[in-house]
Amino acid sequence: MKSFAFSLVISILSVLQLAAQTWNEEEQRTFAYNTMRRIAANDFDSVVVHFDSTMQRKLNSSILDRVYSRLLMQIGEYISHSEPRVSQADTLFKFVVPAKFKRAEAELTLTLNKSNQIAGLFLKPVRQTSEYLAPAYSDQLCVGEKKIDLKHGDISLPGTLSVPCQNSKSPLVIFIHGSGPHDMDETIGPNKLFKDLNYQLIKKGIATYRFDKRTKSLPGFFLTKSDYTVHDEVIEDALQAVLMFKDNPLIDPQRIFLLGHSLGAMLGPRIALQSDLKGLIMMAGTLRPLEDVVLDQYRYLFNLDSSLNKEEQSIMETVKLQVLELKKLSAKSSEKNQKMLLDLPASYWLDLNQNPALKDFKKLRKPTLVLHAGRDYQINETDLNVIKVASKNRKNVEINVFKDLNHLFLSGKGPSKPEEYMEPGHVPTEVGDSISRWIQNQEGSLVK
């Protein structure tokens, strides 16, 4: 549902001393070049055989096949690759192989230990290097910012509270991320959805709290826990964030709102049912089963050029089978850590199946604002229509549609494509205006 993570695949390093095979630099370059060729040919067995012992314990050819298929869904079919760049750190040799795909350029980063075994493998699209530039509407803001980490148990996540100067006890919006390892600004390429909205809300007298997602700050947590769920990924930290500000002197505890984007919006009703929130804001949210949303995303991306090649057809069939497989999951399933669609464990999908967002949304009685982007291919019109139908018996749901915006709530024209996420832009002020106006309508006492 997210946006599919832009940094897909594996980064595992090892410096184990293994049986040596002596190569000069030119032979290493050739090996790195040929590794990309083998990956492009789906010859993953010939790649895995060169893994060091750590890589062999973590990966196999089936996992590489699934991950590479996911990458192709994002950037299109392989076209070509060129000679690698090389660097060295201690006993490790790193080779970066530039590659061209139908919809984007990518890089294979291959790390060899001193025995010339593969100690690291990382294939990802090339990000644009453009830095985030603050929008014009951030000028002349009076704002106080304080670093407040989100802490509970063994969890500690960097966070920032932003408070407008003119308020003594401000209403608060807590941001909850979409899928993937996001920082507190939900940075994607040169764009920062949450930071843009922070500026817009501060200007309207509304405080915000942003924190790094657990998958960003503590990726090791998910390596040691193979049967995790969305409770571990999102919900537990969101609930703690709400509790943190119930006795903060800068925040009105009766005016705390949650803003979820994408996956965060989908889980928003469940979080709201378990916490003392004033209201919920769902941006690019869905109430459909996540696997159905993912399947629609594959269909959309593969049909951007109005045709499916054999490789794309094969991937589609695999995804369809994975969707059918996970729909059969039950509480009696024994393999809770079995990898399924999107390489997420069965436990993750079982939790979503047992706690459907649609059911939680219908149970929710708190005011809810739904923001939908008309050019969003990840959360499409079908998702919007499901929300509209589910809202019929709820009098306190407002739905706003921004027809020219994409999944990141950035402006554009024509069919939305993944590569446009890498083009710098800013969230239009009309989005923040709709949020602040809705919040003001809930209790009528905000700065205009």
Residue pairs with C-beta under 8 A, 6 or more apart in sequence:
1 178
1 179
1 262
1 263
1 266
1 286
1 290
1 293
1 294
1 297
1 378
1 379
2 178
2 179
2 180
2 262
2 263
2 378
3 178
3 179
3 180
3 188
3 262
3 378
3 407
3 408
3 418
3 421
4 70
4 73
4 74
4 179
4 180
4 297
4 418
5 179
5 180
5 181
6 74
6 124
6 125
6 127
6 180
6 188
6 189
6 421
7 124
7 181
8 67
8 70
8 71
8 74
8 123
8 124
9 67
9 68
9 71
9 121
9 122
9 123
9 124
10 58
10 59
10 67
10 120
10 121
10 122
11 109
11 120
11 121
11 122
12 54
12 55
12 58
12 59
12 119
12 120
12 121
13 92
13 111
13 119
13 120
14 52
14 53
14 54
14 55
14 113
14 119
14 120
15 90
15 91
15 92
15 113
15 119
16 52
16 53
16 54
16 113
16 119
17 114
17 115
18 52
18 53
18 113
18 115
18 117
19 115
20 114
20 115
20 116
21 115
21 116
22 116
23 31
23 116
25 86
28 86
28 93
28 95
28 112
28 116
29 83
29 84
29 86
29 95
31 50
31 112
31 116
32 84
32 86
32 95
32 97
32 108
32 110
32 112
33 81
33 83
33 84
33 97
35 47
35 50
35 97
35 108
35 110
35 118
36 81
36 97
36 99
36 108
37 81
38 44
38 46
38 47
39 47
39 64
39 68
39 108
39 123
40 78
40 81
40 99
42 65
42 68
44 61
44 62
44 64
44 65
44 68
45 61
47 61
47 64
47 118
47 121
48 56
48 59
48 60
48 61
48 64
50 117
50 118
51 59
51 117
51 118
52 113
52 115
52 117
52 118
52 119
54 119
55 117
55 118
55 119
55 120
55 121
59 121
63 339
63 343
66 339
66 343
67 343
68 123
69 315
69 318
70 342
70 343
71 106
71 123
71 124
71 125
72 78
72 101
72 311
72 312
72 315
73 297
73 298
73 301
73 302
73 315
74 103
74 104
74 125
74 301
74 418
75 101
75 102
75 103
75 104
75 106
75 125
75 418
76 101
76 102
76 103
76 104
77 101
77 102
77 309
77 311
77 312
78 99
78 100
78 101
79 99
79 100
79 101
79 102
80 99
80 100
81 97
81 98
81 99
81 100
81 108
82 97
82 98
82 99
83 97
84 95
84 96
84 97
84 98
84 110
85 95
85 96
85 98
86 93
86 94
86 95
86 96
87 93
87 94
87 96
88 94
91 113
91 114
92 111
92 112
92 113
92 114
92 119
92 120
93 111
93 112
93 113
94 109
94 110
94 111
94 112
94 120
95 109
95 110
95 111
95 112
96 107
96 108
96 109
96 110
97 107
97 108
97 109
97 110
98 105
98 106
98 107
98 126
99 105
99 106
99 107
99 108
99 123
100 106
101 125
102 305
103 304
103 417
103 418
103 419
104 125
104 126
104 418
104 419
105 125
105 126
106 123
106 124
106 125
106 126
107 123
107 124
107 126
108 121
108 122
108 123
109 120
109 121
109 122
109 123
109 124
110 118
110 120
110 121
110 122
111 118
111 119
111 120
111 121
112 118
112 119
113 119
127 189
127 422
128 189
128 190
128 422
128 423
128 424
130 189
130 190
130 424
131 190
132 185
132 187
132 190
132 191
132 192
132 195
132 424
133 190
133 424
134 199
135 196
135 199
135 426
135 427
137 199
137 200
137 203
137 426
137 429
138 199
141 164
141 199
141 202
141 203
142 164
142 165
142 166
143 162
143 163
143 164
143 165
143 202
144 162
144 163
144 164
144 165
145 160
145 161
145 162
145 163
146 160
146 161
146 163
147 158
147 159
147 160
147 161
148 159
148 160
148 161
148 209
148 244
149 156
149 157
149 158
149 159
149 211
150 156
150 157
150 159
150 211
150 237
150 240
150 241
150 244
151 157
151 240
152 236
152 237
152 240
155 214
155 218
155 236
155 237
155 240
156 217
157 211
157 212
157 213
157 214
157 217
157 218
157 237
158 184
158 211
158 212
158 217
159 184
159 209
159 210
159 211
159 212
159 241
160 184
160 209
160 210
160 211
161 207
161 208
161 209
161 248
161 250
162 198
162 202
162 207
162 208
162 209
162 210
163 170
163 202
163 207
163 250
163 251
164 170
164 202
164 203
164 205
164 206
164 207
164 447
166 205
166 447
167 205
167 207
167 447
168 250
169 249
169 250
169 251
169 252
170 205
170 206
170 207
170 250
170 251
170 252
170 255
171 205
171 206
171 207
171 251
171 252
171 255
171 256
171 257
171 278
171 439
171 443
171 446
172 206
172 207
172 208
172 209
172 245
172 251
172 252
172 255
172 256
172 257
173 197
173 201
173 206
173 207
173 208
173 209
173 257
173 258
173 259
173 281
173 435
173 439
174 208
174 209
174 238
174 241
174 242
174 245
174 256
174 257
174 258
174 259
175 184
175 186
175 194
175 197
175 198
175 208
175 209
175 210
175 211
175 259
175 260
175 261
175 264
176 234
176 238
176 258
176 259
176 260
176 261
176 264
176 265
176 267
176 268
176 271
177 186
177 194
177 213
177 234
177 261
177 262
177 263
177 264
178 186
178 261
178 262
178 263
178 264
178 265
178 284
179 262
179 263
180 213
180 215
181 213
181 215
181 216
181 219
182 212
182 213
182 215
182 216
183 212
183 213
183 216
184 194
184 210
184 211
184 212
185 192
185 193
185 194
185 195
185 198
185 210
186 192
186 193
186 194
186 195
186 261
187 195
188 408
188 421
189 421
189 422
189 423
189 424
190 422
190 423
190 424
191 408
191 410
191 421
191 424
191 425
191 426
193 261
193 408
193 409
193 427
194 208
194 210
194 261
195 210
196 426
196 427
196 432
197 208
197 259
197 427
197 431
197 432
197 435
198 208
198 210
199 432
200 427
200 429
200 431
200 432
200 433
200 435
200 436
201 207
201 208
201 432
201 435
201 436
202 208
203 432
204 432
204 433
204 436
204 440
204 446
204 447
204 448
205 436
205 446
205 447
205 448
206 436
206 439
206 446
207 250
207 251
209 241
209 244
209 245
211 237
211 241
213 233
213 234
213 237
214 221
214 232
214 233
214 234
214 237
215 222
215 233
221 228
221 232
222 228
222 232
222 233
225 232
226 337
226 345
227 336
227 337
227 345
227 346
227 347
228 345
228 347
228 348
229 347
229 348
229 350
229 351
230 263
230 267
230 348
230 351
230 352
231 351
233 348
234 263
234 264
234 267
234 271
235 267
235 270
235 271
235 274
238 258
238 264
238 267
238 271
238 275
239 271
239 274
239 275
242 256
242 258
242 271
242 275
242 276
242 277
243 275
245 251
245 253
245 256
246 253
246 256
246 276
247 253
254 278
254 443
255 278
255 439
255 442
255 443
256 276
256 277
256 278
257 277
257 278
257 279
257 280
257 281
257 439
258 268
258 271
258 272
258 275
258 277
258 279
258 280
258 281
259 281
259 283
259 435
260 266
260 267
260 268
260 271
260 280
260 281
260 282
260 283
260 285
261 283
261 284
261 285
262 283
262 284
262 285
262 378
262 379
262 407
263 290
264 285
265 282
265 283
265 284
265 285
265 286
266 285
266 286
266 287
266 290
266 357
267 357
268 280
268 281
268 282
268 285
269 280
269 357
269 360
269 361
269 363
269 364
269 368
270 355
270 357
270 360
271 277
271 280
272 279
272 280
272 364
272 366
272 368
273 360
273 363
273 364
277 366
278 366
278 367
278 442
278 443
279 366
279 367
279 368
279 369
279 439
279 442
280 364
280 366
280 367
280 368
280 369
281 368
281 369
281 371
281 435
281 438
282 368
282 369
282 370
282 371
282 387
283 371
283 409
284 371
284 372
284 373
284 376
284 378
284 379
284 407
284 409
285 357
285 370
285 379
285 383
285 387
286 293
286 357
286 379
286 383
286 386
286 387
287 356
287 357
287 358
287 361
287 383
287 386
287 387
287 390
288 357
288 358
288 382
288 383
288 386
289 327
289 352
289 353
289 356
290 349
290 352
291 322
291 323
291 326
291 327
291 341
291 349
292 323
293 378
293 379
293 383
294 319
294 323
294 341
294 342
295 319
295 320
295 323
296 380
296 382
297 377
297 378
298 315
298 316
298 319
299 316
300 377
300 380
301 377
301 418
302 308
302 312
302 315
302 316
304 415
304 417
308 316
319 341
322 340
322 341
323 341
325 340
326 340
326 341
326 346
326 349
326 353
327 353
329 346
329 349
329 350
329 353
330 350
331 350
331 354
333 346
333 350
335 346
336 345
336 346
336 347
336 350
337 345
337 346
337 347
338 345
338 346
339 345
339 346
340 346
340 348
340 349
341 349
358 386
358 390
361 368
361 387
361 390
362 390
362 393
362 394
364 394
365 394
365 396
366 396
367 396
367 397
367 398
367 438
367 442
368 394
368 396
368 397
368 398
369 397
369 398
369 400
369 434
369 435
369 438
370 387
370 391
370 397
370 398
370 399
370 400
371 400
371 402
371 409
371 431
371 434
371 435
372 379
372 383
372 384
372 387
372 399
372 400
372 401
372 402
373 379
373 401
373 402
373 405
373 406
373 407
373 409
374 401
374 402
374 403
374 404
374 405
375 403
375 404
375 405
375 406
375 412
375 415
375 416
376 405
376 406
376 407
376 416
377 406
377 407
377 415
377 416
378 407
379 407
384 399
384 401
387 399
388 399
391 397
391 399
398 438
400 434
402 409
402 428
402 430
402 431
404 411
404 412
404 413
405 411
405 412
405 428
405 431
406 412
406 416
406 420
406 421
407 416
407 421
408 421
408 425
408 427
409 427
409 428
409 431
410 420
410 421
410 423
410 425
410 426
410 427
411 425
411 428
412 420
436 446
439 446
440 446
440 448
